[in-house]
């Protein structure tokens, strides 16, 4: 029987063109035994629907054109869902969706038939559903007259249903599980009808939606239509007025009339769905959210001490992401971000800075910002920072098709630029837009979705692992040899090592070789030192002298000058910046962090510390008394973030901050920062 793991393997083999057994095994993290066991499952399933099996010849996959055509068309393979082994998590989400749209009293026996499990397993699943419901302020209760049913606010019930749908859409068998919930209640036609209404509506009104959000919206509204509980949905006056002020409200009204016969509360809900799925929003659309965008950028600039170049570009792109996020957060619409854990690992320091920089968004909405939302904002800022590269002559032109929204597109482009510096990239939003682009204007396509083109197409994820990067590089350079001078094959290197040495752990060696080869090791980017690496004994000073603010900055920076980490002109640039911009370097609690741009005299990343016994009045202002100056010399947009993140944690901890203020010796400071 098919399960999630074997289905994922099936997708990996059929959707990614030329690939070898070893490549696929590493990508899906399977042992040789697991791989062949799952391949047998796949071929049994193909045989059951009269499809030819997948063969292996000389370590390469041979996939029949019939199978390729079926997969490329996006047609769901006509496998009997009950022949699949659903995971515990899948069953929990399925049971909730099934109950959400129930048409009659539901018993445990219904759940058994639905999920094809035993009575005891089904009862255990019900307990897990109840636990999930509690997290959303919803209850799954049972009575003899009504069977299992949901208790709680309609918005909360919908929020959990949407979470189940959106999460399942990220899983290999997710769509089939969602369709099963509809099919069991004989509501498949409602899905087709809802899809037709929405497609016709957006075409008539020239509304552009993010492709993945559009898919989610169609399913959300289908389940709401089938549920038919509009009268239980409540909005307060503030929420109604907020939505009525949006230019999309008139379109929400029009679409709600087509879907729900104009039920008043659904007008507001449909408007929310449109607002959270928009591809692009004009800045003039919502001046208040434009102001919020500026506040977030200013907070990010202040928190990271990074001078933001081309603020207008960042403002427009961030605004496009902020508007849907604002309405999601305000109205409790969940966001499923399958990349969250990888983002937090790969961009740990940046994630924390972005989290702090989103404080204005939290204040405006009155809600806590979820890690899933923070993750996408982190991709956005991370992608923007990665754009800061020197231009070189480009020989190869590529299109990027990303249907996951502006933040994912920016990050994907940044990763591809890092991997293929000699390629010029252009972004398109949908597979359909490629048809309008002259074939002669591009050489290859990178896409997160299936696209048709006579040029080579490489299907990718918005955030690539190092292993995925390695195989993508190999695939691209095999077609475009002119790009290969930047790279060599890890597989070839592994083969060479096998010839001359005994390998104890192939997986670990492969992973570490990939990390070593593809790490960012240019002179300008360097490593990301810890705070203790920068604030060393020779960079820490104490003084009893009464200093003016300019003299204090100069004194604080002197160790950096003496160590040749900065030029003297960098000190002048820091002073000039305060004169021009004001007391922005004062971050509170008598702490100032003077800094300027890397190009104004930074030779090497560095930090220096000065504690003054007598507070210094910054710009001679009484309200800006400083007794700790920490000079920062950053070489780029990233190298200093780890150290700054550690420093920020210390300054945000009352006990650690007091200890820093009370420090009398260099050793005291070093002890605190270690």
Rosetta blueprint (number, residue, H / E / L):
1 X L
2 X E
3 X E
4 X H
5 X H
6 X H
7 X H
8 X H
9 X H
10 X H
11 X H
12 X H
13 X H
14 X H
15 X H
16 X L
17 X L
18 X L
19 X L
20 X E
21 X H
22 X H
23 X H
24 X H
25 X H
26 X H
27 X H
28 X L
29 X L
30 X L
31 X L
32 X H
33 X H
34 X H
35 X H
36 X H
37 X H
38 X H
39 X H
40 X H
41 X H
42 X H
43 X H
44 X H
45 X H
46 X H
47 X H
48 X H
49 X L
50 X L
51 X L
52 X L
53 X L
54 X L
55 X E
56 X E
57 X E
58 X L
59 X L
60 X E
61 X E
62 X E
63 X L
64 X L
65 X H
66 X H
67 X H
68 X H
69 X H
70 X H
71 X H
72 X H
73 X L
74 X L
75 X L
76 X L
77 X L
78 X L
79 X L
80 X L
81 X H
82 X H
83 X H
84 X E
85 X E
86 X L
87 X L
88 X H
89 X H
90 X H
91 X H
92 X H
93 X H
94 X H
95 X H
96 X H
97 X H
98 X H
99 X H
100 X H
101 X L
102 X L
103 X L
104 X L
105 X L
106 X E
107 X L
108 X H
109 X H
110 X H
111 X H
112 X H
113 X H
114 X H
115 X H
116 X L
117 X L
118 X L
119 X H
120 X H
121 X H
122 X H
123 X H
124 X H
125 X H
126 X H
127 X H
128 X H
129 X H
130 X H
131 X H
132 X H
133 X H
134 X H
135 X H
136 X L
137 X L
138 X L
139 X E
140 X E
141 X E
142 X E
143 X E
144 X L
145 X L
146 X L
147 X E
148 X E
149 X E
150 X E
151 X E
152 X L
153 X L
154 X H
155 X H
156 X H
157 X H
158 X H
159 X H
160 X H
161 X H
162 X H
163 X H
164 X H
165 X H
166 X H
167 X H
168 X H
169 X L
170 X L
171 X L
172 X L
173 X L
174 X H
175 X H
176 X H
177 X H
178 X H
179 X H
180 X H
181 X H
182 X H
183 X H
184 X H
185 X L
186 X L
187 X L
188 X H
189 X H
190 X H
191 X H
192 X H
193 X H
194 X H
195 X H
196 X H
197 X H
198 X H
199 X H
200 X H
201 X H
202 X H
203 X H
204 X H
205 X L
206 X L
207 X L
208 X L
209 X E
210 X L
211 X H
212 X H
213 X H
214 X H
215 X H
216 X H
217 X H
218 X H
219 X H
220 X H
221 X H
222 X H
223 X H
224 X H
225 X H
226 X H
227 X H
228 X L
229 X L
230 X H
231 X H
232 X H
233 X L
234 X L
235 X L
236 X L
237 X H
238 X H
239 X H
240 X H
241 X H
242 X H
243 X H
244 X H
245 X L
246 X L
247 X L
248 X L
249 X H
250 X H
251 X H
252 X H
253 X H
254 X H
255 X H
256 X H
257 X H
258 X H
259 X H
260 X H
261 X L
262 X L
263 X L
264 X H
265 X H
266 X H
267 X H
268 X H
269 X H
270 X H
271 X H
272 X H
273 X H
274 X H
275 X H
276 X L
277 X L
278 X E
279 X L
280 X L
281 X L
282 X L
283 X H
284 X H
285 X H
286 X L
287 X H
288 X H
289 X H
290 X H
291 X H
292 X H
293 X H
294 X H
295 X H
296 X H
297 X H
298 X H
299 X H
300 X H
301 X H
302 X H
303 X H
304 X H
305 X L
306 X L
307 X L
308 X L
309 X L
310 X L
311 X H
312 X H
313 X H
314 X H
315 X H
316 X H
317 X H
318 X H
319 X H
320 X H
321 X H
322 X H
323 X H
324 X H
325 X H
326 X H
327 X H
328 X H
329 X H
330 X H
331 X L
332 X L
333 X L
334 X L
335 X L
336 X L
337 X L
338 X L
339 X L
340 X H
341 X H
342 X H
343 X H
344 X H
345 X H
346 X H
347 X L
348 X H
349 X H
350 X H
351 X H
352 X H
353 X H
354 X H
355 X H
356 X H
357 X H
358 X L
359 X H
360 X H
361 X H
362 X H
363 X H
364 X H
365 X H
366 X L
367 X L
368 X L
369 X L
370 X L
371 X H
372 X H
373 X H
374 X H
375 X H
376 X H
377 X H
378 X H
379 X H
380 X H
381 X H
382 X H
383 X H
384 X H
385 X H
386 X H
387 X L
388 X L
389 X L
390 X L
391 X L
392 X L
393 X L
394 X L
395 X L
396 X E
397 X E
398 X E
399 X E
400 X E
401 X E
402 X L
403 X L
404 X L
405 X L
406 X H
407 X H
408 X H
409 X H
410 X H
411 X H
412 X H
413 X H
414 X H
415 X H
416 X H
417 X H
418 X H
419 X H
420 X L
421 X L
422 X L
423 X E
424 X E
425 X E
426 X E
427 X E
428 X E
429 X L
430 X L
431 X H
432 X H
433 X H
434 X H
435 X L
436 X L
437 X L
438 X L
439 X H
440 X H
441 X H
442 X L
443 X L
444 X E
445 X E
446 X E
447 X E
448 X L
449 X L
450 X L
451 X L
452 X L
453 X L
454 X L
455 X L
456 X E
457 X E
458 X E
459 X E
460 X L
461 X L
462 X L
463 X L
464 X L
465 X L
466 X H
467 X H
468 X H
469 X H
470 X H
471 X H
472 X H
473 X H
474 X H
475 X H
476 X H
477 X H
478 X H
479 X H
480 X L
481 X H
482 X H
483 X H
484 X H
485 X H
486 X H
487 X L
488 X L
489 X L
490 X H
491 X H
492 X H
493 X H
494 X H
495 X H
496 X H
497 X H
498 X H
499 X H
500 X H
501 X L
502 X L
503 X L
504 X L
505 X L
506 X H
507 X H
508 X H
509 X H
510 X H
511 X H
512 X H
513 X H
514 X H
515 X H
516 X H
517 X H
518 X H
519 X L
520 X L
521 X L
522 X L
523 X L
524 X L
525 X L
526 X L
527 X L
528 X L
529 X L
530 X L
531 X H
532 X H
533 X H
534 X H
535 X L
536 X L
537 X H
538 X H
539 X H
540 X E
541 X E
542 X E
543 X E
544 X L
545 X L
546 X L
547 X L
548 X L
549 X H
550 X H
551 X H
552 X H
553 X H
554 X H
555 X H
556 X H
557 X H
558 X H
559 X H
560 X H
561 X H
562 X H
563 X L
564 X L
565 X L
566 X E
567 X L
568 X H
569 X H
570 X H
571 X H
572 X H
573 X H
574 X H
575 X H
576 X H
577 X H
578 X H
579 X H
580 X H
581 X H
582 X L
583 X L
584 X L
585 X L
586 X E
587 X E
588 X E
589 X L
590 X L
591 X E
592 X E
593 X L
594 X L
595 X L
596 X L
597 X L
598 X H
599 X H
600 X H
601 X L
602 X E
603 X L
604 X L
605 X L
606 X E
607 X E
608 X E
609 X E
610 X E
611 X E
612 X E
613 X E
614 X E
615 X E
616 X E
617 X E
618 X H
619 X H
620 X H
621 X L
622 X L
623 X L
624 X L
625 X E
626 X E
627 X E
628 X E
629 X E
630 X E
631 X E
632 X E
633 X E
634 X L
635 X L
636 X L
637 X L
638 X L
639 X L
640 X L
641 X H
642 X H
643 X H
644 X H
645 X H
646 X H
647 X H
648 X H
649 X H
650 X H
651 X H
652 X L
653 X L
654 X H
655 X H
656 X H
657 X H
658 X H
659 X H
660 X H
661 X H
662 X H
663 X L
664 X L
665 X L
666 X H
667 X H
668 X H
669 X H
670 X H
671 X H
672 X H
673 X H
674 X L
